[in-house]
Amino acid sequence: MNFRIAIPTIARSKTIKKKTIGYLQRTNIDLSKVDLFFSDPSEIEEYKKELKDVPISNYIPTDQRHIRLQRNFIAKYYPEGQFLLGIDDDISSVQMRVTEKKTQELTDLNEFIEQAFEISQSHKFDIWGVNAVLNPYFMRTDISFNLRYIVGCFYGWRNTYQAKNILSTEKGIDGMLYGKEDFEKSIQYYLADGGVTRFNYVAPKTKYYSEDGGIQTYRTIQNEQHGVDYLVKHYPLFCRENKNKKSKWPEVVLKDQRKKVKRK
């Protein structure tokens, strides 16, 4: 299958080499498929020096600092119909549940990606994702097709210029674009396609909210709260604020709350 790998990155030249690129190399992914997208084009030379021994040739400047703008740029960069894997620049590995106490690294990532696209396309769903939480006790063993959170650090999609693939650029009262862009994308694809594909037994190994660089360079609790408020306001039947969260960061829970029409 002809898919490209899109990696948005900022201020993580050493991290991406050690983590994301290192993992892709371990799993024998063809690195000529990789396209790096830069919020800050002045960093390109630094990355090229750090990755000089890595066969990546596409270093693409975007001048789009916020991840929402990055996602929209990436969507418009590729032709319609192109299969894409989106992966963050700080992914240590992708893990698969083995037992309720154990996970193991996916060693044939290419095979998983191709199967994920095939399964998702067979249901006519253009986006697929994985579990957001790497905890085998809570990871299920199935593939779901209802409304689920498609975490933005590792997911696949068939590119389109339709509205479902373009994120809102509305700004909050602080003048910043809203956070939680992957939650909005999950809802948009669900509404447009009637479902999303999620492999609940697979999850990325990463450090949410704590890895230096990336969106941590501008992410704030206030901005994330604005993102939650935006989602609840615009998609009230499909999400609610998570009041039971353990972290300090504002979170939402996705659920289709529309009343089911009883069939006669």
Buried (B, 14 or more C-beta within 10 A) or exposed (E): EEBBBBBBBBBBBEBBBBBBBBBBEEBEBEBEBBBBBBBBEEBBEEBBEBBEEBEBEBBBBBEBBBBBBBBBBBBEBBEEEBBBBBBBBBBBBBBBBEEEEEBEBBEEBBEBBBBBBEBBBEBEBBBBBBBBBBEBEEBEEEBBBEBBBBBBBBBBBBBBEBEBBBBBEEEBEEEBBBBBBBBBBBBBBBBBBEBBBBBBBBBBBBEEEEBEBBBBEBBEEBBBBBBBBBBBEBBEEBBBBBEEEEEEBBBBEBEEEEEEEEEE
